Amino acid sequence: MALSTQLHVVTGKGGTGKTTVAAALAMSLAGQGKKVLLCEVEGRQGIAQLFDVPPLPYEERRIAVGLGGGEVFALAIDPEAALLEYLAMYYRLGRAGKALDKFGIIDFATTIAPGVRDVLLTGKVYEAARRKDGNRFTYDAVIMDAPPTGRITRFLNVNAEVAGLAKVGPIRRQADSIMEMMRSAQTWVHLVTVLEEMPVQETIDGIAELTSARLPVGHVILNLVRPPVLTASTRDALAAGSLKTASVAKALAGAGLDEAAAPALIAGGAAHLERQRLQDSQREILDACGRPLVELPLLTDGVDLGALFELAERLEALP
């Protein structure tokens, strides 16, 4: 029997592949036989594209089965639909809530008070994570494909966002409950980055902000890591500048290849060596952040369901 639902919040700078990582984590947990809910809150339909399914509605829908027999359900959380659900749940405004929507009240409320919008989005995740079927939680794990690192602390720290809007009442009580879940031992905020200067710095800043807000930082996931492709001798020769065009051309000719490609090969090797140096230097910075690191390789053939299974195996170390 599940004692509690794990909540994994996945964030990262734009372009680092956080949606892919969130999907791969869902497949990893499903591979362990768990029932998983994968949520997105930004309206991009990134999950549907990754799993090659129709655009997700505002309802939980099974989209994949893991190798271990677990299931992945997905949900695209829409703030307007969440507000209608909230009004029906707490104020019993069923038809009246839909009438308000016709007058644009819901759009007005979520635009004029963005803190309320975040409460609605995280509140739906809270409801799914705490829902039970009998004595068992509905889901063993809930994964949120969350906003980017630069906005994640503000997004999750809903108490601070609604402090000036609601001192008491249902919204405040829901915000308090959400914060209790966000800071619990069952929640982890994982940060996705690539080994480049700006994303790594944003990751370091994000860890500091989350820690300051007492939000639990999980793993730092190094995505799109390029593997070394040069032999040690070639690497040393390139670094020393001793790899000459004539010797490379001779080797190409001996293999029956066009020796005119030698200059381009040397330039490409030097560029690859420089990228590896950059990766190594940024990895050293992250080694000092105090959080466990997980590396995911660059997949040159793109990301499909098979690639998600491959990445899922690398994420088995996550809690």
C-alpha positions in Angstrom: 0.0 0.0 0.0 1.3 3.5 -0.9 2.0 5.5 2.3 2.1 8.8 0.4 2.3 10.2 -3.0 5.6 11.5 -4.2 5.7 14.9 -5.9 8.5 15.6 -8.3 8.6 19.2 -9.6 10.8 19.5 -12.7 12.1 23.0 -13.7 14.9 24.3 -15.9 15.9 27.2 -18.1 14.1 27.3 -21.5 15.8 25.0 -24.0 17.3 22.6 -21.5 14.7 19.9 -22.1 12.8 20.0 -18.8 9.6 18.6 -20.5 11.6 15.7 -21.9 13.2 15.0 -18.5 9.8 15.2 -16.8 8.4 12.7 -19.3 11.4 10.4 -18.9 11.1 10.5 -15.1 7.4 9.5 -15.5 8.5 6.5 -17.6 11.2 5.6 -15.1 8.7 5.4 -12.3 6.2 3.5 -14.4 9.0 1.1 -15.1 9.1 0.4 -11.4 5.4 -0.5 -11.5 4.1 2.8 -10.2 1.0 4.7 -11.3 2.1 8.2 -12.3 0.4 11.4 -13.1 2.4 13.8 -15.4 1.1 17.3 -15.3 1.9 20.4 -17.4 0.9 23.9 -16.4 2.1 26.2 -19.2 -0.4 25.3 -21.9 2.3 24.3 -24.4 1.0 20.7 -25.0 4.6 19.5 -24.8 3.7 16.2 -23.2 1.2 15.3 -26.0 3.9 16.0 -28.6 6.5 13.8 -26.8 4.1 10.9 -26.5 2.6 11.5 -30.0 -1.0 11.7 -28.7 -3.7 14.2 -29.4 -3.7 17.5 -27.4 -4.4 16.8 -23.7 -7.8 18.0 -22.3 -8.4 19.1 -18.8 -8.8 15.5 -17.6 -6.5 12.7 -16.6 -5.8 10.4 -19.5 -3.5 7.3 -19.7 -0.8 7.9 -22.4 1.8 5.2 -21.7 2.6 1.9 -19.9 6.0 1.4 -18.4 8.1 -1.7 -18.9 7.5 -2.7 -15.2 3.7 -2.6 -15.7 3.1 0.9 -14.2 1.0 3.5 -16.0 1.6 7.1 -17.0 -1.5 9.4 -17.0 -1.2 13.0 -18.2 -3.1 16.2 -17.4 -2.8 19.6 -19.0 -3.9 22.0 -16.2 -5.8 25.0 -17.5 -6.2 27.9 -15.0 -9.7 28.8 -16.1 -11.0 25.2 -15.9 -9.2 24.9 -12.5 -11.0 28.1 -11.3 -14.4 26.7 -12.4 -13.6 23.5 -10.5 -12.5 25.5 -7.5 -15.7 27.6 -7.5 -17.8 24.4 -7.7 -15.9 22.7 -4.9 -15.6 25.5 -2.4 -18.5 27.8 -3.2 -20.9 25.3 -4.9 -21.0 27.6 -8.0 -21.7 25.1 -10.7 -23.8 26.8 -13.4 -23.2 30.2 -11.8 -19.4 29.7 -12.2 -19.9 28.9 -15.9 -22.0 32.0 -16.2 -19.2 34.1 -14.7 -16.9 32.7 -17.3 -19.1 34.0 -20.1 -18.7 37.5 -18.7 -14.9 37.1 -18.7 -14.7 37.2 -14.9 -12.4 34.2 -14.7 -9.9 35.6 -17.2 -10.0 38.9 -15.3 -9.4 37.2 -12.0 -6.4 35.2 -13.1 -4.9 38.2 -15.0 -5.3 40.8 -12.3 -4.1 38.5 -9.5 -1.5 36.1 -11.0 -0.9 34.8 -7.5 -4.4 33.3 -7.6 -3.6 31.7 -10.9 -0.6 29.9 -9.4 -2.7 28.7 -6.5 -5.2 27.3 -8.9 -2.5 25.5 -11.0 -0.6 24.1 -8.0 -3.9 23.5 -6.2 -4.9 21.0 -8.9 -1.6 19.2 -8.5 -2.2 19.2 -4.7 -5.7 17.7 -5.2 -4.3 14.9 -7.5 -1.5 14.1 -5.1 -3.8 13.8 -2.1 -6.7 12.0 -3.8 -7.4 8.5 -2.6 -9.2 5.5 -4.0 -10.4 3.8 -0.8 -7.4 3.5 1.6 -4.8 4.0 -1.2 -3.6 7.1 -2.9 -4.7 7.3 -6.5 -1.2 7.9 -7.7 2.1 6.7 -6.4 3.8 9.8 -7.9 2.8 13.1 -9.4 5.3 14.9 -11.7 4.9 18.5 -12.6 6.5 19.9 -15.7 6.8 23.3 -14.0 7.7 26.9 -15.2 11.3 27.8 -15.9 13.9 28.1 -13.1 13.8 31.9 -13.1 10.1 31.8 -12.0 9.9 28.5 -10.1 10.3 29.8 -6.5 7.6 32.4 -7.0 5.4 29.9 -8.6 5.7 27.3 -5.8 5.8 29.8 -2.9 2.1 30.4 -3.2 1.7 31.6 0.4 3.8 34.7 -0.3 1.9 35.3 -3.6 -1.5 35.4 -2.0 -0.5 37.1 1.3 -1.8 40.5 0.1 -4.9 39.0 -1.5 -6.3 36.7 1.0 -5.6 36.7 4.8 -8.4 34.2 5.5 -10.9 32.1 3.7 -10.7 29.1 1.3 -8.0 30.6 -1.0 -5.7 31.2 2.0 -6.5 27.8 3.5 -5.7 26.1 0.2 -2.4 28.1 -0.1 -1.4 26.9 3.4 -2.2 23.3 2.5 -0.2 23.5 -0.8 2.8 24.9 1.0 2.6 22.1 3.6 2.8 19.7 0.7 5.6 21.6 -1.1 7.8 21.6 1.9 7.1 18.0 2.9 9.5 15.1 2.8 7.6 13.6 -0.2 8.4 16.6 -2.5 11.5 17.3 -4.6 12.2 20.1 -7.0 14.6 18.9 -9.7 16.5 21.4 -11.8 17.4 20.6 -15.4 20.4 22.3 -17.1 22.8 21.9 -19.9 26.5 22.3 -19.4 26.7 25.9 -20.6 27.5 29.0 -18.6 24.1 30.8 -18.5 21.9 27.7 -17.8 24.4 26.6 -15.1 24.4 30.0 -13.4 20.6 30.1 -13.5 20.6 26.7 -11.9 22.9 27.8 -9.1 20.7 30.9 -8.5 17.6 28.7 -8.5 19.0 26.4 -5.9 19.8 29.4 -3.7 16.3 30.9 -4.1 14.5 27.5 -3.5 16.6 26.9 -0.4 15.9 30.4 0.9 12.2 29.7 0.5 12.6 26.4 2.4 11.5 24.4 -0.7 13.2 21.0 -1.1 15.8 20.8 -3.8 16.3 17.3 -5.3 18.6 16.4 -8.1 20.4 18.6 -10.7 19.9 16.8 -14.0 22.6 17.5 -16.6 20.8 17.1 -20.0 22.1 16.9 -23.5 25.6 15.9 -22.4 27.9 15.3 -25.3 30.0 12.2 -25.0 33.8 12.3 -25.7 34.5 10.9 -29.2 38.3 11.4 -29.4 41.0 9.0 -28.4 43.4 10.1 -25.7 46.2 10.4 -28.2 44.2 12.5 -30.6 43.0 14.7 -27.8 46.5 15.3 -26.6 47.8 16.0 -30.1 45.0 18.5 -30.7 45.6 20.2 -27.4 49.3 20.5 -28.1 48.8 21.7 -31.7 50.9 18.8 -33.0 48.2 17.2 -35.2 49.3 18.2 -38.7 47.2 18.4 -41.8 49.6 16.2 -43.8 49.5 13.3 -41.3 45.7 13.4 -41.2 45.5 13.5 -45.0 47.8 10.6 -45.3 45.7 8.6 -42.8 42.6 9.4 -44.8 44.2 8.4 -48.1 45.3 5.1 -46.5 41.7 4.4 -45.5 40.5 5.1 -49.1 38.9 8.4 -48.0 39.2 12.0 -49.4 42.4 13.5 -48.0 41.0 17.0 -48.8 38.8 16.6 -45.7 41.8 16.7 -43.4 41.5 20.5 -42.5 37.8 20.2 -41.7 38.4 17.1 -39.6 41.1 18.9 -37.6 38.8 22.0 -37.1 35.9 19.8 -36.0 38.1 17.9 -33.6 39.3 21.2 -32.1 35.7 22.4 -31.7 34.7 19.2 -30.1 37.6 19.4 -27.6 36.6 23.0 -26.7 33.0 21.9 -26.1 34.3 19.1 -23.8 36.4 21.6 -21.9 33.4 23.8 -21.4 31.3 20.9 -20.2 34.0 19.8 -17.8 34.4 23.3 -16.3 30.6 23.8 -15.9 30.3 20.3 -14.3 33.0 21.3 -11.8 30.8 24.3 -10.8 27.8 22.1 -10.3 29.8 19.6 -8.3 30.1 22.3 -5.7 26.4 23.0 -5.5 25.8 20.3 -2.9 23.1 18.5 -4.8 23.4 15.0 -6.5 23.9 15.2 -10.2 22.5 12.9 -12.9 23.7 13.0 -16.5 21.5 12.4 -19.6 23.2 12.0 -23.0 22.6 14.0 -26.1 20.4 11.8 -28.4 21.4 12.7 -31.9 18.3 11.0 -33.4 15.9 13.2 -31.5 13.4 12.2 -28.8 10.6 9.6 -29.3 9.0 7.0 -27.1 12.0 4.7 -27.5 14.4 7.6 -26.4 12.2 8.2 -23.4 12.7 4.6 -22.3 16.5 5.1 -22.8 16.5 8.2 -20.7 14.2 6.6 -18.1 16.9 4.1 -17.3 19.3 6.9 -16.4 16.8 8.4 -14.0 16.3 5.4 -11.8 18.6 7.0 -9.2 16.1 9.7 -8.4 14.2 9.3 -5.2 
